[in-house]
Amino acid sequence: MKQILAFGDSNTWGLIPGTWDRYPEYVRWTGILRKAVLPLGFRILEDGVCGRTTVFDDPGRPLRRGIDSIPRYKDIEGISLVILMLGTNDCKKVFRAVPEQIGCGLEQCVRQFEGFVPPEKILVVSPILLGSDVWKPEKDPAFDQESIRVNAQLRDVYGKIAAKRGNAFLAASDYAQASSVDDEHLNAEGHERLAAALIQKVSQMLLSPL
């Protein structure tokens, strides 16, 4: 069976806002997408890691650079399409990265995937927006107000990268928003809304030659 790789961070893993728990399979967007593509002969490979960045080393959460995990998929047969959604954690204040630096990290990940997946079969997804209170102590003080500003610019940066490289593009922030519980993660409705957009986009991508 052909496979679609969903590669991302905690919003791909399905973290329930305000907890360390995970949404059930068919509540998170990856599971909703799984039900949609299974009749077409595809299955979803879920690879969401909480705290994952593109290329940045987080001293408090080591071994979470996305680029280091990509080579493991090179020899896995049947990966026909990749959904790549990273960038939220790159906005943390510890990195002090500008949007263009985060875009550079994203592009390095894209380039790795292009080593074994055609560019047009890579769907670059810019992340949802961080809420205005995400930085508060009761939410996630790893972010600050500059993080919010940087995060808001990733949509345009990622869109330009995808256009340049011939990748597909979707802005998650056009369809879903962070829960008010933590201003960072999708609630169940957000997963459903994002899944609907991804189902439409992925279906279009699968209609073109693989």
C-alpha positions as CSV (number, residue, x, y, z in Angstrom):
1,M,0.0,0.0,0.0
2,K,1.2,3.5,-0.8
3,Q,1.9,5.8,2.1
4,I,1.5,9.5,3.0
5,L,4.0,10.7,5.6
6,A,2.7,13.3,8.1
7,F,5.8,14.9,9.5
8,G,5.5,17.6,12.2
9,D,5.4,18.6,15.8
10,S,2.8,18.4,18.6
11,N,0.0,19.6,16.4
12,T,0.7,16.6,14.2
13,W,1.1,14.3,17.2
14,G,-2.3,15.6,18.4
15,L,-1.5,17.1,21.8
16,I,-4.7,18.1,23.8
17,P,-4.3,21.7,24.8
18,G,-3.4,22.2,28.4
19,T,-2.4,18.6,28.9
20,W,0.3,16.0,28.0
21,D,-2.4,13.7,26.6
22,R,-3.1,12.9,22.9
23,Y,-6.3,13.1,21.1
24,P,-7.8,9.7,20.0
25,E,-6.8,8.5,16.5
26,Y,-9.9,9.7,14.6
27,V,-10.1,13.1,16.4
28,R,-6.6,14.3,15.4
29,W,-6.2,15.5,11.8
30,T,-3.9,12.6,10.8
31,G,-6.6,10.1,11.7
32,I,-9.4,12.0,10.0
33,L,-7.2,12.1,6.9
34,R,-6.4,8.4,7.2
35,K,-10.1,7.5,6.9
36,A,-10.3,9.7,3.7
37,V,-7.4,8.3,1.9
38,L,-7.6,4.6,2.9
39,P,-10.3,3.9,0.2
40,L,-7.9,5.3,-2.3
41,G,-5.2,2.8,-1.4
42,F,-3.1,5.0,0.8
43,R,-2.2,4.9,4.5
44,I,-0.9,7.6,6.8
45,L,2.5,7.4,8.5
46,E,2.2,9.6,11.6
47,D,5.5,11.2,12.7
48,G,4.6,14.1,15.0
49,V,7.1,14.9,17.8
50,C,6.3,17.4,20.6
51,G,8.9,20.1,20.6
52,R,10.3,19.3,17.1
53,T,12.0,22.1,15.2
54,T,13.3,22.3,11.7
55,V,17.0,22.5,12.3
56,F,17.4,24.2,15.7
57,D,18.9,22.5,18.8
58,D,16.7,23.2,21.9
59,P,19.0,22.9,25.0
60,G,16.0,22.0,27.1
61,R,14.6,19.4,24.7
62,P,17.4,17.7,22.8
63,L,17.3,15.4,19.8
64,R,14.2,17.1,18.3
65,R,15.6,18.5,15.1
66,G,13.3,17.4,12.3
67,I,16.1,17.4,9.7
68,D,17.8,14.6,11.7
69,S,14.8,12.3,11.5
70,I,14.2,12.6,7.7
71,P,16.9,10.2,6.5
72,R,15.2,7.2,8.1
73,Y,12.5,7.4,5.5
74,K,14.8,7.3,2.5
75,D,14.7,3.5,2.3
76,I,11.0,3.0,3.2
77,E,9.1,1.9,0.2
78,G,5.9,3.4,-1.0
79,I,6.1,7.0,0.4
80,S,4.2,8.8,-2.3
81,L,3.5,12.1,-0.6
82,V,4.9,14.1,2.4
83,I,2.9,16.6,4.5
84,L,5.5,18.8,6.3
85,M,4.3,21.1,9.1
86,L,7.0,22.5,11.3
87,G,8.0,26.0,12.5
88,T,6.0,26.7,15.7
89,N,8.8,25.6,18.0
90,D,11.4,27.4,15.9
91,C,9.7,30.6,17.1
92,K,10.7,30.1,20.8
93,K,12.6,32.9,22.4
94,V,15.7,30.6,23.0
95,F,16.5,30.7,19.3
96,R,15.8,34.3,18.5
97,A,15.3,33.3,14.9
98,V,13.9,35.7,12.3
99,P,11.3,34.3,9.9
100,E,13.8,34.0,7.1
101,Q,16.1,31.8,9.3
102,I,13.2,29.6,10.1
103,G,12.3,29.4,6.4
104,C,15.9,28.4,5.7
105,G,15.5,25.5,8.2
106,L,12.2,24.5,6.6
107,E,13.8,24.6,3.2
108,Q,16.6,22.3,4.4
109,C,14.0,19.8,5.5
110,V,12.3,20.1,2.1
111,R,15.5,19.5,0.3
112,Q,16.1,16.3,2.3
113,F,12.7,15.0,1.4
114,E,13.2,15.9,-2.3
115,G,16.0,13.3,-2.3
116,F,13.4,10.6,-2.5
117,V,10.0,12.3,-3.1
118,P,9.3,14.5,-6.1
119,P,9.0,18.2,-5.2
120,E,5.3,18.4,-6.3
121,K,4.5,15.6,-3.9
122,I,5.7,17.5,-0.9
123,L,3.0,19.6,0.8
124,V,4.5,22.4,2.8
125,V,2.1,23.5,5.6
126,S,2.8,26.7,7.5
127,P,1.7,26.5,11.1
128,I,-1.3,27.9,12.9
129,L,-0.9,31.3,14.6
130,L,0.2,31.5,18.2
131,G,-2.4,33.2,20.4
132,S,-1.7,36.6,21.9
133,D,-1.3,35.2,25.5
134,V,0.8,32.2,24.7
135,W,3.8,33.6,26.5
136,K,2.1,33.9,29.9
137,P,3.4,31.7,32.8
138,E,0.2,29.6,32.9
139,K,0.5,28.8,29.1
140,D,4.0,28.5,27.5
141,P,6.6,31.0,28.6
142,A,9.1,29.4,26.1
143,F,7.5,31.9,23.8
144,D,7.3,35.7,24.0
145,Q,5.6,38.5,22.1
146,E,8.4,38.5,19.5
147,S,7.6,34.8,18.9
148,I,4.1,35.8,18.0
149,R,5.3,38.3,15.5
150,V,7.7,35.9,13.9
151,N,5.2,33.1,13.8
152,A,2.7,35.3,12.0
153,Q,5.2,35.9,9.1
154,L,5.9,32.2,8.4
155,R,2.9,31.9,6.1
156,D,4.4,34.2,3.5
157,V,7.9,32.9,4.0
158,Y,6.9,29.3,3.5
159,G,4.6,30.1,0.6
160,K,7.5,31.6,-1.3
161,I,9.8,28.7,-0.6
162,A,7.1,26.2,-1.8
163,A,6.5,28.3,-5.0
164,K,10.3,28.4,-5.7
165,R,10.8,24.7,-5.3
166,G,7.7,23.5,-6.9
167,N,6.1,22.2,-3.8
168,A,2.4,22.3,-2.9
169,F,1.5,24.8,-0.1
170,L,-1.3,25.2,2.5
171,A,-1.5,27.7,5.3
172,A,-3.0,25.9,8.4
173,S,-3.8,29.4,9.8
174,D,-6.3,29.9,7.0
175,Y,-8.4,27.1,8.4
176,A,-7.8,26.6,12.1
177,Q,-6.6,28.5,15.1
178,A,-5.0,27.7,18.4
179,S,-7.1,26.8,21.4
180,S,-7.7,29.6,23.9
181,V,-6.6,27.0,26.6
182,D,-2.9,27.3,25.7
183,D,-2.8,29.6,22.6
184,E,-0.6,27.0,20.9
185,H,-2.4,23.8,20.1
186,L,-5.4,22.8,18.1
187,N,-8.6,21.8,19.8
188,A,-10.8,19.0,18.4
189,E,-12.6,21.5,16.1
190,G,-9.3,22.8,14.9
191,H,-8.2,19.3,14.0
192,E,-11.4,18.7,12.1
193,R,-11.1,22.0,10.2
194,L,-7.5,21.4,9.3
195,A,-8.2,17.9,8.2
196,A,-11.0,19.0,5.9
197,A,-8.6,21.4,4.2
198,L,-5.9,18.8,3.9
199,I,-8.2,16.2,2.5
200,Q,-9.1,18.6,-0.3
201,K,-5.5,19.5,-1.0
202,V,-4.1,16.0,-0.7
203,S,-6.9,14.7,-3.0
204,Q,-5.9,17.2,-5.7
205,M,-2.2,16.1,-5.3
206,L,-3.1,12.5,-5.6
207,L,-5.0,13.1,-8.8
208,S,-1.8,14.1,-10.6
209,P,0.7,11.4,-11.7
210,L,2.6,9.8,-8.8
